[in-house]
Amino acid sequence: MNKIDEMIKCLCPDGVEYKALGEYIKYEQPTKYLVSSTSYNDLFQTPVLTAGQTFILGYTDEVEGIYQASEDCPVIIFDDFTTAFKWVDFPFKAKSSAMKMLTAAEREDSINLRYAFYAMQCINYEPEDHKRHWIGMYSQFRIPVPPMEIQEEIVRVLDSFAELEAELEAELEARKAQYAYYRDKLLDFSSRGGGASDAIR
């Protein structure tokens, strides 16, 4: 039995309750955080975000209406049409009015936002209609809500795996670059005195 199993047996011997996501997560509309100009420049400081695959659309020099996310006050940005979402822990501006900012609701039995983020990754839902989904559908999905001590331990374990995955991806990219470098060097016969007849066909 691992540590989490032991904690569940001790802290919730009758099982873990499942609750609607919307009971524990509140949302904010992005209206006051929307970027005014799309004249982005990498020299600017504030990223403009989308919850989709692109994530960072560019950088703006606008100084008003910045959502002040941080490591101490993170937020989940949620695309109301596609249900894609991202974890954000740095200041940003938003591009789409369909984005929702999700944070933990203030309750006596509150939820760890990072835990909610991981739980949302287990929701198997593919929207079929082009409509807003958070209020009517997505927030109604039920997730397990164990005691906070268990949530925090789950987050600790999953964060450690996420860090390992990032390290492996960085290592893979480095190996790919190394492979490309040596491939090009090994197949470059022009530097060894070869002529056009030595080209690879």
N, C-alpha and C positions, 0 to 999 in steps of 0.2 A: 504494500500500500504506500503510495507516494504522499508527500506532504499535503497536497490539496485534498486528497481523499480523506486523510486524517482530520483535516480542518472541517470538512463537510460533516464527517461523522460526529465530530465534537460540537460544532456550532449550529448545525441544522440537521439533526438526526431524523427528522420527519420529511426531509427532502427540501429542495430549493424551489421557491415560488417563481412562477413566470408572470411577468407584468408587461402591460403595454408600454412600448418605448416612449410614447408621448406622455406617460405619467411621470417619467423621470428626466425627460429632455425637453427644454423649452427652445423656442426658435425666435429669431429676430429677422425682420425683413432688411434687405441690403440698401434700401433707398438712400440713406444718408452717407453711404460708403461708396456709391457708384462713381467711377472715374468719368470725368467730363470730356477729356480729350484722349484720342488713341494715338497721339504723337509720341510713341514710346521711344526710349533711348536707354541703352545699357549703362550709360553714365549717370542716369537718375537713380534715386535711392529706393523708392517705394515700389514693390512688386504689385502688379495687377493680376489677380487670380481668377481662375475658373475651376470648378470642381471636376471638370473632365480630364482627359488624358494629357492635354497640353499643360495644365496647371498654371504655370507662370506665362502669361501672355506677353509681358514686357514690363518695363519700369517707367514710372511717371514722376514728374517733378511737382505734382500737386501736393499741397501740405495740409489741406482741409479735408475733413471727412475720412480720416484713416482709421481703420479698425485696429485697435491697439491689442492685438493678440500677443502673447508672450509664453515663455515656458511655464510661468506661474499661472497664467490665465489663457490657456489654449482654447481653440474653438474647432468644431467640425464644420466645414463648408459643404453644403448639400445642394446638388442640382435638382430642382423640383420637377423637372421634366424627365431627366434620364435616371435619377436616383443615384448618380455617381457622387462620391464624397471623398474629401481629403482632410487630413489632420494638419492644422496650422498653428504654429507657436511663434509667429513673428508678425509685425505690423504689415498691413496690406490694404489695398483698395480692391473693390469688386468690379467686374465687367457686366455681369448679367443681373437683371432684376429678378430672375427666376431662382437666384441663389438664396439659400437660407443659412443663417449662422446658428449652429446648434451648440448649446451649452447645458450643463447640468442644472436641473430645476432645484430650487431651494426646498428641501423636504427634510423631515426628521430622519428618514431612512434614505439618505441621498445615494447617488450613484457616482462611481468614479468615471469621469468622462472618457478616459483612455480605455477603460473596460467596456463602456458602451460602444466605442469605436470598433473594438475587436468583435463585440457581439454583433454589430451591424454587418460585419463581413461574413457572418454566417447566415444572413437572411437571403434566401434564394428567391429573388423576385426580379423578373424582367418586364418592365413596363411595355404595354402594347399600344397604348393610346398616347397621343401628344397632349397631355394635360398635366396639371400640377398634382403631385402624388403625396406630399408629406402629410397634410391634414387629413385627407379622406382615406388614405390607404397605409402609407409607410409607417406613420406614427402609431398605427394600431397593431403592428406586429409585436408579438410577445417575445420577450427575451428572459433568460434566467437571471434573477437578481439575488445572489447570495449575500451574506453579510460582508461588510466593507473589507474586513481582514482577508477574506477569500478573494474578493475582487482585486485587491492590491497584490496578492501573491500571483494570481493569474496574469496580471499586467506585467509583473516583474519577469515571469517566465517568458511570456510572449515578446516582451521588449528585448530580452537577451537573444532570442532567436532572430528578431528583426535586425539587430545589430550584426549578428553573424552573417545573415543574408547579405547585408550591405557590404560587409568586408569581402565576402566571396564574390559579389558582383564586381567590386573594384579590382580584385585580384584577376578575375576573368578578363576584364577590359585591358588590364596591364599585359596579360599574357597574349591577348589578341594583337595588341600593338607590337609586342616583342616578336610575335610570329610574323606579322606583316613586314617588319623591319628586316629580319633575317631572310625571309623569302625573297624580298626584293634585292637584297645584297647578294644572295647565293645565285640568283638568276640574272644578275647584271654582268654579262660577259664583256661588255664594252670596256670596263675598267681593267680587263685582263688582256687587252690587245686584240680582241675579236672584232670582226667587221660585221657588215650588214648580213653576210651569209650565215652568221652565227645566231641570228634572231630566232626566237622560238616560233615555230609554225604550228 
